Amino acid sequence: MNAHGSKGRGNAWQCVAHEDRSPSLAVTNGAKGVVLNCHAGCAPQDVVAALGLTMADLFDEPLQKRERPQVVAEYPYTDEQGEVLYVVRRIEPGYNGERKTFRQFKPDGTPGVAGIRRVLYRLPEVLAAAATGGPVFVVEGEKDADNLRATGATATCNVGGAGKWSDEYTRALAGVSEAIVIRDRDEPGAKHAAAVAASLQAAGIPFRVLEPARGKDVSDHLAAGLGYEELLTPDSHPTNPTMTVPPQGSGPDSSSGISGTQILDGGWDEPVSLAAAPVPPFPVASLGSLGEFVTAAAESLQVPVDLVAFAALATISTATGGRRRVQVKSDWQESTALYLAALADSSEKKTPALNAAANPLREIEEELMEAARPDVEATAQEIRITTARMTKAEQSAANSDSEKRLSAEADAEAARVKLLELGDAPELPRLLVRDITLEALAKRMYEQGGRIGSLASEGGLFKVAAGLYGNNGKANTDLLLEAYTGGPYTIDRTGRASARMAHTFLALGLIVQPGIISGLEKQNPEFRQSGLLGRFLYAKPAPTEEDTFDSPPIPSHVTTTYDHRIRDLIKQVWASPDVLTIELSAPARTAFGEFYNAFAKRRKPGGDLHDLADWAGKLRGQLIRVAACLTLYEDPGAREISHQRITDVLAMAPYFIAHARAVFDLMGKNREGAVKPLRDVVAWLKGRSSPGDSFSARDAWQALKGREWATEMDVMNDVLLQLEEYGWLALIPPPETGRRGRKPSPRFDVHPYIATPKEDAR
């Protein structure tokens, strides 16, 4: 206590959590440890945090929380056709004190798999790789296989883990260019890898054995941001001399910004990059003639092309106004409504990017409103006058004798018929809305014949849908769901007749900050369960590095062409009274059918998109919508989507898939968000007057407490330990003082890159 400026004696000390001139903190021995009681009301957690301790430090024995075992993952094993044979469930914490336990079940959930054929995990993918002569990774567990699969590699394992490999599994690998065996860094892992290697060598299958550079298994290796090139060759392992190098892109993603382990001055290793995982750039070439505007606007504004592309597609979708539908096949139609969400930080010029694409719509909207204003005001006036006449006639009929009453009733009836002819009071034409509640959105859509567009650079829509303005905080997504498909929607109004829209159409173009959707799925699981999140195409581009004053302006002919084409869409499509059908040309239909069938397998259990099956199920329809919008942009009178257009749009699928994974991670598990505390600490270290000096855990706590993640000292300690594991810090062994009492706050040396950053280490 004295070391922290607290004065006192016996059981009474000055409290370190508040300004305390007279000792108000009682420190006594309890049955299992130290008991703290601040008479001024400070919580024990605040006191121990101010002392640089944790609550666990107050007790003689570590506190233990009993956790109930629960299923945290399920791994389906399928036959060659993708039919599930059995399922392995991962349970944490495990039984009998184990960290994890694995149990096997039949497809119907019955425990046990007696009599069922054992196969390799992700067997269809393994067989496909063998048929085409590709490489396959062989790991010890399903989690490792899934994590490798997420990088684009083909990976497998056997049920039961280490020690359960059989020659039957080896035969399934016949034909692969190479089996890359990843050995876990423990004794069972070494024995298992040796057994697999021996079986492969006996079968004449090329192989190599590698092990992770960090952690116990390849999942730890990948979590540390390392890729294929960083995998190590064990000191002692059987190696097939016929092994070959896997082709580019077949192994784990090695584009993490780390070119391999490097020993720096002072004995430091190259640290693990804290940069976000890379995602593919937007395929501008697939946009056809729209690509010229997107590229020019992005270069002028110095923003990612993704932002302009998403805003332009949303603008085009809005301009179609629901007046075109695509007949994919006899029982399948798609709307031209697009829901698009791109992520960008507040400093990344979201609004200028949105305005560049949406300005023609806003100008046209203003022109339409001014042109319609005289008729709208005249009709509204006629309605008011007729309503007043009807009211006066009704009053006269109620207060007159029989002869006058008949005349008044006739006048009232004539006014009523006239009002029916006039209909509801007309509204000025609208193309766009911005910050709006769902109730008001439904009203605006009804006024505009069931259609509207919303282009916004804020995330208000998600907040509104989650119940920001009422509905007891519950999500209300019915209108958003119906307007995507074009279905009917009824507005129930208190004290007035219900308003029904036979058809609905909504185009959404949102460019929002990542923080708006961070954890969105976890906070509002019904968003995904209802299918709302699956209706969006997503973009999560890296920020541009360009930020110069003299950026090139958008060429005038490019702006003029874009403006004219949006105007043509409004005149020929949006203003059309009828909904017309667009079809696929015969070659386009064939190409799309081939893509559809191949894509279907990826959504099934064992497929690489099974975890995104709800979103992936709508991607094929979304690609049709994009193709239709681009077709109409180039030719508003088009009634057919060409083979070239379908081919170009199908080439965009890898982009949409990769970015959807990144955004769903942010909305759900948020692995990217988990790195933020590490980045915050590194940023604080770099901002100190002497970045290279050592520091204590308490120093970091005092500097960063109050951040959203820095809730207690235990969290800070975990973050610092992670940074040590990633190679950014090194724990300084405490000196042996021989004294009893509280241990000093841990101190850390910092990596040289903190003081002198490497270009790609951040």
N, C-alpha and C positions, 0 to 999 in steps of 0.2 A: 504493500500500500504506500509506503514511504516513497518508493521509486516513482510513483505517479503523482506525487505532490499531496497525498492525503495524510493528514495528521490525526493522531488519536492514540489511544492505548486501550488494552483489554479488548472488549467487545464493541466499543464505540469508535467510529472513524468518520472523517469527512467523506461525503459521497462524491465520487469522481464523475458522476453523470449529471450533476448540476452544481451551480455555484453554492458552496456550502461553507459558511464561516464557522459554524459550530457543529461538531460531529453528530450526524443524524443517521448514519449507516450502521446497523447492528450486524456484526459478523460472528456467527456462532457455529458450533459443531452440531450437526444433526445425526440421525441414525446412520445415514449412508454417505455423508459428506458435509460440505460447508453450506450454511443457510444465510442468505443475504436478505435484509429487510431495511429498506430506506423509509424512514418515517415521513419524508417529504413526498413520497408517492412514486419514486422512480422504479421502473420495472427491473427485476433482476437481470433480464436480458440486456438492458441498456448499461447496467453497471459492469457486467462482464465484458461487454463490447468495448467500453471505455478503457478497460484494463487490458485489452488485447487478448482476451480469453474467450472460451466458449462455455456454454452451460455444462458440457460434459466434463470440463476441468474442475467443476465443483464437487464431483463425486469420486468416491474411492475406487469404484469400478465403472468401467464404461457403460453408458446407457445402451440398452438394447431394445429395439422395437421389433415386436413380433409381427411379421407380415404374413398375410394369408396367401397361400399359393394360388396363382391364377394363370390361365392360359394367356400367353403374350404373343404367340404366333402359331400359325398352322401351315404345314408344308404338305401339299398334295403330291403324291407319287402317281404317275399316270402310265398307261400302256402306250404302245406305239401310235395309237390313234387319238391320244389325249383323254381317254376315259380314266377316271380316278379309280385306282386300285385300293389305295389306303392313304391315310392321312397321319402325319406325325405332328403332335402338339408339343410345343415348348412351354414348360411351366416354370414360373419364377415367383418367389424362391422355390427351390426344389423341396422334395420330401426328405425327412431324416437328416436335416441340416445341410443338404446339398444346395449349392447356389442355383442350380437349374436341374430340371428333370425332363426327360423326353418319354412320351407315351404314344403308342401306335393304336389307331382305330380304323375300323372298316368305314366305307363311305357313309353308311347310315348312322355313324356315331357309336357303334358297338365296340367295346374295348377288345383288343387282340386282333392279330392278323394271321392266325393259324390257317394254313392251307392256301394262302394267297401268294402268288408269284412275286418274288423280290426283284425290283428293277432299280436302275439308276435314277436319281433325282433329275427332273427335267429331261426325261428320256427322249421325247420328240425332238428337242433342240440338239441333243447329242447326236442323234441319228442323222439329222439334217446336216450338221457340221461334218460328220463322217462321210456322208454322201457327196459333199462338195469339196472334201479334202481340206477342211479348215482345222484350226487347233482347238483343243478343249482343255480347260483347267479342271483338275481333280483336287478337291479340297476335303476337309474332314467333316464339315457340317453344313446343313442347309442354309444357315444364316450367311456363312461365307460365300456359298454359291450364289445366293440372291444378291449380295453386295457386289460381287464380281459382275453378275448379269446386268446390274444397273449401270455399269461402265461400258456396256456393249459387248462384253466377252461371253462366250459360251462356257458354262461352268456346271459341274455336277459333283455329287458325292453319293455314298452308299448309306442306306438306312442303318442306324445303330452306331454310326461313328467309327472311332478307331478300333482296329482289330477285327472288323467284320467284312473285309473285302473278299470277293470271290472271283474266280476265273470267269464266271458267267458275266460279271460286270465288264471285265476286260474285253470279252468278245464284242460287246456293244460299241467299243471304241475302235474296232477295225476300220481302217480307211482314213482316220484322222491324220493330218500332217504331223501332228505332235501332241502328246499328252503332257501337259505341264502340271506336275504334282507339287502342290504347295504344302510344305511340311510345317505343322504346328511346332512351336519352340518349347516342347516338353518331351519327356521320355515316351509317353504313349504316341505322341505325334510322330516322333522319329521312327518308332517301330512300325506304325501304320504306313508311313511313306515308303519305308523299305519294302514292306509286303506288296504294296501297289506296284512299286518299281520292278520288283522281281517278277510279278505276274505279267507286266507289260513287256519286259525283256524276253520272257519265255515265249510270248505271242509275236515277237518281232515288231512291236509297235514303237516308233520313235518316241522318246520321252526325255524330260529333264526334271530334276528336283530342285526347287527353290524354297526359300523361307522368307518371312516378313522381315523388314529392316527395323520395324518398331512393334512392340507389343508381342502378344502370344500367337496371334493368327492373322490371316490376311485381312479380316475385318478391322483389326486394330491398325494394320498397315494403311488401309484405305482411309480410315477415319483420321489418320495423322496427315492426310493430304498427299500421300506418296502414291506413285504409279508403278507401271510395269518395270521401268528401267531401274527402280530402286530395290526391287526384290534381290535378295542375296543368294549366293551359292553356298550351301552348308560346307563346313570343313571336310566332312566325310559323308559321302552319299554315293549310291550306285548311279552311274550316268550312262545312258545309251550313246555310243559314239556317233550314231546316225542322226542325232537331234538337229533340228533346223530352227532358225529364228522365226517367230510368229510374224505374219504380215502386219504392216502398219495398221493400227486401229483395232487389232483383234484382241489385244490384251487390255488390262485395266488402263484407264485414262492416265496418261503420263504427262499431261499438259498442266500440271499443277504449279508451274513456275519454279520447280526445283529440278535441276538437271542431274541430281545424284548427290550422295553424301560427300561432303567436302570438309576437310579439316582446315580450320582457319587459325590465325595467330592466336596464341594463348590456349590452344587445345579445344577451342569451341567447334562443334559440328555445325553444319548448315542447318538453320532452324526450319521447322515445318511452316510453310506459307499459311498465313491466315486470310489470304485473299479468297473471295468467293469462287466456287467452282465455275469454270467457263461454260457458256452456253453458245450454241451456234448463232451466227449472224443472220439477220433477216434476208431471205432469198429474193432480193429486189427484182432479179431477172424474171421471176415467175409472175410479176404484176403486169407484164406486157407494157403498153404505152403509158400506163399510170406510173410506172417506175421512173420515168423521166422527171415528173413533178416531185415524187417522193424523195428522190436523190438530191435534186436541186434545193428543195426546201430544207432538208436535213443539213446539207452543207452550209447553207446560208445561216440557219439558226444554230448550227453546231450542236445538234442533238442526235441521238441514235435514230437511224432510219426507221426503226421499229415504231417509234412514237408517231411519226408522220404517216407511216403506212397504215397503222391501226386507225388513226383519226380520219384518213382519207377513205378507208373502207367503210367506216361508220357513216361518213357523209354520203357516200354512194348508196349505202343501204337505206338511209333515211330518205333519199331522193326517189327511191323506187316506190315508197309509200304503200307497200303491200299490194301493188297492182300487177305483180307478176308472181307466178308460182312455177316451180320446176316439176315436171312429170318425170320422175326418175324411172319408174316402171308402173305397171297398171295399178298397183295398190300402194304406191309410195309417191307422195308429193312433198316438196320442201318449199318453205317460204324464202323470201330474200332478206328476212330479218337477221341481223348479225348482232351478237353480244360480244363485245371486245373489251378487254381490260389489260392495260399496259402499266407497268410499275416504273416509277422514276422518283428520285428524291426531290425535295422542294426546290433545290437549286438547279435542277436539270431542265428548266424552261418548258415545263409541261403545258402551261397555258399558251405560250406562243406557238408551240407545235400543233396544239389543238386548233387554234385560231387560223393558222395557215391553211388548214384543210377545210374548216367549217365556214370561213368568211363568205364564200359564195352563197351558201345556204342562208346565212343571216341577211345578206343583201337582198336576196330573192324574197325572203320572208317579209322584209320591210316593204318591198315593192308590191307584193300580193296584198298586204294589209292596206296600203294606201289606195290601191285600185278597188278593193272591195268595200272600203269604208262608206262611201255614199249609199250604196245599196243596203249594206248592213244597218246603217243608222236609219234609213228610210223604213226598212222592214220593221225594225225595233219600234220605231215611232208608231207605225200602223198597228202593231200588236198592242201597244199601250192604249191607243185611241179606241180600238175595237174592244179591248178589255173594259175600258171605262164605260163605253156604250152598253156593253152587256150588263155590267153592274148596275148602271142607271135603269135599264129596262127591267131587270129583275126586281129592283126596289119598287119601281112603278107598278109592276104586275102584282106585287105583294100588298100594295096599299090602295089599289084602285078597285072600282066596281067592275061588274062583269064585262061591260062593253069596252072600257079602257084596258081592262086586264088582258083581253084577247089580243089587242093591238100591241101591248107591251110584251106579251109572251112571244109574239111573232118577231118583234125586234130583237129580243134576247136570243131566240133560236137562230136568227140570221147572223147575229154576232158570234154565236158559238160555232156555227158552220164555218164562218170566215176565219176564226182562230184555228180551227182544225186545218184549214187550207194553208194558213201561214206557218203552222208548226211552232216549234220552240223558237225563242228569240235567237237569231243567228249570232255567231261569234266571228270575229276577224280570223282569217286563216292563219294557222300556226304550223311551223315545221319543227320547231325545237322547244324544249323546256330544259331547265337546269335544276337548281335547288328546289325540290318539290316533294311533298308527302305523297304516299301511295294513293290516298283518297283524292287529292288534287290531281294526281297523274291520271287516275281513272276518269275524272271529270273532263280534263283537257282532251283526253283521247276520245271521249264520247262526243265532245263538241266538234272534233275534227274528223268525224266519221270512223272512229275506232283506231286511229293511227297517229303516231307522233315519233319524234326522235329525241334522244337525250345525249348530248355531248358535254362532258364535264371534266374538269381537272381536279376535282375533289372527290372524296369518297362518301358523300352524303347518302347516296342511294343505298349502300350496304347498311349504314346506320339506320336509315328509315325502315328498311326491310326487316331489320332486327328489332323494331319496336321502339325506336328513339322517341317518336311522338305518339305514344299511346300503345294500345293493345297489350297493356300490362307487361311490356318488355318482351313479348313473344314475337317470333318472326312471322311475317305475313307475306308470303311470296306468290299467292294465287294469281294475281294480275301479271306478274313477271313471267310466270310459267305459261299462262295462256297466251300472252302476247307474243311469245317466242314461236309457238306452234301455229298461231293464227286462229285459235279457238274462240268461242263466244264468251262473253263476260257480262254479268249483270251487276249494276250498281244499286244496292238497296239503300234508300234514303228515308230517314225518319220524317213522317208527316207529308211525304210526297210520293208520287208514283215511282216505281223502280224504272231505271233506265237500262236498256239492254243493247249491247253491241253484238250483232250477229257474227262479226269478224273483228279480230284485233291484230294490231301490228305495232311493234316497238323495236326501234333500232337503238342500241346502246354503244357509246364509245367513251370509255372511262380511262383517264390517265391519272393514276393516284399514287400517293406515297406508299412504299412498302409497309409502313407502320399501320396503315388503314386496314390491311388485310392480314397482318401478322396475327396468327392464332385465331383467325375468323372461324375456321371450321370447328376448332375445339370449343369456342365460345357459343357457336350457333350450329350444332351438329345437324339441325333440320335443314340448313342451307344445302348440305350435300345429300342428305336423305331424300329431300324433295326433288332433287335433280337441278336445282338452280345453278350451283357451281359447275355442273357438267355442261351447261349451256353456253359457257364462255370459252372463247379462245384467248389465250394469255400470252403476254410478252414480259420478260424480265431482263431487258438488255443491260449490258455494262455501260456505265457513264462514258461519254466521249471525253477524250483527253484534250481536244481542241477548245481553246477559249481565247480567240484573238479578236481584236476590234475590227480589222479589215477583212471580215469574212465575205465571200462572194455573194452578191445579190442574186435572187432568183431571176433568171432571164425572163424578160417581159413576154416573149412568145410562149414560154412554158406556163406562166401564170394565166395568160389569155386562153390557151388551149384547155387547161383544167377548168377554168371558169365557164367557158362555153359548153363544155361537156356536162357539167353539173346542171346548167340551165336547160340544156336539151333533155336531160333526164326529168326535170321538173315538168317541162312542157309536154313531153311525149309519154311519160310513164306515170308520174305522180298525179298529173291532172286528168289521167284517163278515167272515165266512169266505170270501166269494166276491168275485171281481173282476168288477164290473159295467161296462157300456158306456154312455157318454154320446155323444149324437149332436148334430149341428148342425141347427137348424131349417132349413126350406127357404130362408127369406129370409137367414138367417145364412150358409148355405152359398153362396148367390149372392154376397153381399157379400164373403165371404172369397175366393171364386174370382176375383172382379174384382181384388181386392188382390193375390192371388197372381200373376196374369198380368202385371199392371203392374210388380210388384216384380221379376219374373224378368229383365226387360230391364235393370234397374239393376245386376245382378250380372255381366252379360256384358262382354266387352272394349268399352271406350268408355263403359260405364255408370259412374255416380258411386260405386257400391259395389264396383267390380271389385277394388279393392285390399283390400277386406274380404270378398271372396267367400266365404271359408270360414266366417266368422262369420255373414254375411248369409244364407247358405244354411240356417242353422238358426233364423233369427229368426222365420220364419213358423210353424214348429212351436212355438217358445217362446211366441208370442202365443196360440196355441191353448191351451197349458198354463195361461197366466195367466188366460185367459177361463174355463177349467174350474175353477180354484181359486176365483175370485171367485164363480162360479155356485154352487159347493158351499158356500161360506161363507154365502151368503144362503139357500140351500135344500139341506141335505145329502141330501135325497131326489131332487134334480133328475136327470132323465135326458136333458135337452136344453139346449143353449146357445142363448140367444135372439139375435135380430137386434140388439137394442139392446146386449147385452153384447159381441158381436163388434165392433160399430161403435165402442163406447167403447174397447175394447182396441186395435183397429187405429189409433186416434188416438194411442196411446202410442208407435207406431213411431218417429216423428222424435226423441223423447226418447232412446229406447234407442240409436238410430243415432249421434246426436251424442255421447252419453256413451261409447259403445264406441270411437269414434274417439279421444276424449281419453285413454282408458285404454290402448288399443293403442299410442298414441304413447308413453305413459309406459313401457310394457313393452318397446317396440322401439326406435324412433328416439329417443324421449325428447327432443323439442324443448323441452318444458316444463322438463325437467331441465337443459337447456343454459343456461337463463336463471338458474338458481340461483346460479352464481358471481357474476353481475352483481348480483343482489339482495343477496348476502352483502357485497359491497364497499359498496354503497349503505347497507346497514344499519350497517356499521362506520363509515362517514363520518358518519352521523347520530348515532351514539353517542359520537363524540369530544367532548371538552370544548369545542372550537371547531369546530363542524361546517362552517362556511363557509370555513375556512382552506385554503390550498393544501396539497398533500402530494406526496411523491415515490413512485415505483413501489416503491422499497425500503421506505418506510414501510408501504405496503399489504402487502408480502410479509412483513415482520416481524410484522405484526398478524394475518395470516390463514394463514400457513403451518401446515401440519398439518391443515387442512381436507381433506376427502376429495378435492376437486378441485384444491387448491393443492399440486401435487406438485413443481413447479419454477418458477423465475423466468420461463421462457418462457411458461408458462400464464398467470401473473399479467399479463405484458405484453399477451398477447392479450385478456384480460378487460378491461383498462383501455382498450385501443384500441376494443373493442366499445362500452364505455360512452361513449367519446368520439364514436363514430359515432352512437350513440343520443341524443346531446345532453346527457348527464349530466355530462360532463367536458370540459375544454378544455386541450389541451397547451400549456404555457408554453414559448415558444421559448427554448432555452438561450442564455446570454450568450456573446458572442464574446470569449473571453479571450486568444486568440492563443497559448495554451499547447498543448504537445503532451502526449499521454498519454491515459489512459482518460477517456471522456466521463462527465459526472456522471449520476446516476440521473434519468430524466425526471420533471418535475414537472407537476402538473395543477391548474388551478383547478376549483372545484366549482360546480355549478348552484345558484342561490338556493333551489330547492326542497329542497335537502339540509338547510339550516338552518331554512327555513320551509316545511314540506311543504304542497303543495296537496292538497285533499281527495281528488282522484282520481288523484294522481300518486304512485305507490309502487313 
